[in-house]
Amino acid sequence: MTLRPFHLAFPVHDLAAARAFYAGVLGCTEGRSSDHWIDFDLFGHQIVAHLDPAAQPVAVENAVDGHAVPVPHFGVVLTPTDWRALADRVKAAGVRFGIAPYTRFAGQAGEQSTMFFRDPSGNALEFKAFADDAMLFAKD
């Protein structure tokens, strides 16, 4: 099966702030838009920020590898090179990490580089990379 791009629509309380973050900080190309939504190309996947002035972030967390992982969250599995470049870009923009870039499950099945941060509307994002993509669904 050929991997196809996913589509994700999510709420934001301010489209201008979403545009500045997704296009300016993350480097996403903007696609179609209106006064109520904006399409972005997130590493080949279509995400759509939909205006909801009352949008509130969800504050649930689950423990994973000793860290409080926000739920829900979304992101992309990147190459290690792209992951490091994104981590540097996010740091340079002064975005506060919820979980700073680190190696999760070091020396175990599923070892991965990961980082979490939130967009201006409080949506949690995770970006990860595997030195070996076979580890994506690996079990002990």
C-alpha positions in Angstrom: 0.0 0.0 0.0 1.3 3.4 -0.9 1.2 5.8 2.0 -1.2 8.7 1.3 -1.3 12.1 3.0 -3.6 12.4 6.0 -6.1 15.2 6.5 -6.7 16.8 9.9 -9.0 19.7 10.7 -8.6 21.4 14.1 -9.9 24.5 15.9 -7.9 27.8 16.4 -9.1 30.9 18.2 -7.1 33.3 15.9 -6.4 32.7 12.2 -3.7 35.3 12.0 -1.8 33.7 14.9 -2.3 30.3 13.3 -0.9 31.6 10.0 2.1 33.1 11.7 2.8 29.9 13.6 2.2 27.2 11.0 3.6 29.2 8.0 6.1 31.4 9.8 7.5 29.1 12.5 6.9 25.6 11.2 7.4 26.6 7.5 4.2 25.1 6.2 3.1 26.2 2.8 -0.4 27.8 2.8 -3.0 26.4 0.5 -6.6 27.5 0.1 -8.1 29.7 2.8 -11.2 31.8 3.7 -12.2 34.1 6.5 -12.9 31.0 8.6 -10.1 28.4 7.7 -6.7 28.0 6.3 -5.2 24.9 4.6 -1.5 24.1 5.3 0.9 21.6 3.9 2.5 20.0 7.0 5.3 17.9 5.5 3.1 16.6 2.7 -0.1 16.3 4.8 -3.1 18.5 4.7 -4.0 20.2 8.0 -6.8 22.8 8.2 -7.0 25.4 10.9 -10.7 26.3 11.4 -11.7 29.4 13.3 -13.4 28.9 16.6 -13.0 32.0 18.7 -14.1 30.0 21.8 -11.5 27.2 21.2 -9.9 26.0 24.4 -7.0 23.6 24.7 -7.6 20.2 26.3 -5.5 19.6 29.4 -5.3 15.9 29.7 -1.9 14.2 30.0 -0.7 10.6 30.0 2.7 9.4 31.4 5.0 8.0 28.6 8.6 7.3 29.3 8.6 9.5 32.4 7.0 12.5 30.7 3.5 14.0 30.7 2.3 13.7 27.1 -0.6 15.9 26.2 -3.7 14.3 24.8 -4.9 14.9 22.2 -1.9 15.8 20.0 -0.9 15.5 16.4 2.3 15.7 14.3 4.4 13.9 11.7 7.1 11.3 11.8 10.1 13.0 10.1 13.5 11.9 9.0 16.2 12.5 11.6 17.6 15.4 9.5 14.3 17.1 9.1 13.5 16.5 12.8 16.7 18.2 13.9 16.1 21.2 11.5 12.5 21.6 12.9 13.7 21.4 16.5 16.3 24.2 15.7 13.6 26.3 13.9 11.2 26.0 16.8 13.9 26.8 19.4 15.0 29.8 17.3 11.4 31.1 17.2 11.3 31.0 21.0 8.4 28.5 21.2 8.2 26.9 24.6 8.5 23.1 24.6 6.1 21.0 26.6 8.6 18.2 26.2 12.0 19.4 24.9 13.6 17.4 22.2 15.0 14.1 23.5 15.4 10.4 22.7 12.5 8.4 24.0 12.8 4.6 24.8 16.6 4.8 24.4 18.1 1.4 23.7 14.6 -0.2 23.5 12.2 -1.2 20.7 10.6 2.0 19.4 13.6 4.2 20.2 12.8 7.7 18.7 13.6 11.3 18.9 10.5 13.3 20.0 9.4 16.8 21.0 6.1 18.4 22.0 5.0 22.0 21.9 1.7 23.9 21.4 0.4 26.3 18.8 -1.0 29.7 19.8 -4.5 28.2 20.3 -3.1 25.5 22.7 -3.2 22.6 20.2 -0.5 20.1 21.2 1.9 18.9 18.5 4.4 16.1 18.5 7.1 15.6 16.0 9.3 12.4 16.0 12.0 10.7 14.1 13.3 7.1 14.0 16.9 6.2 13.1 15.3 3.0 11.8 11.7 3.4 10.5 11.1 -0.3 11.3 10.9 0.9 15.0 7.7 2.8 14.3 5.5 -0.1 15.4 8.2 -2.3 17.1 7.3 -4.2 20.2 9.7 -5.5 22.9 
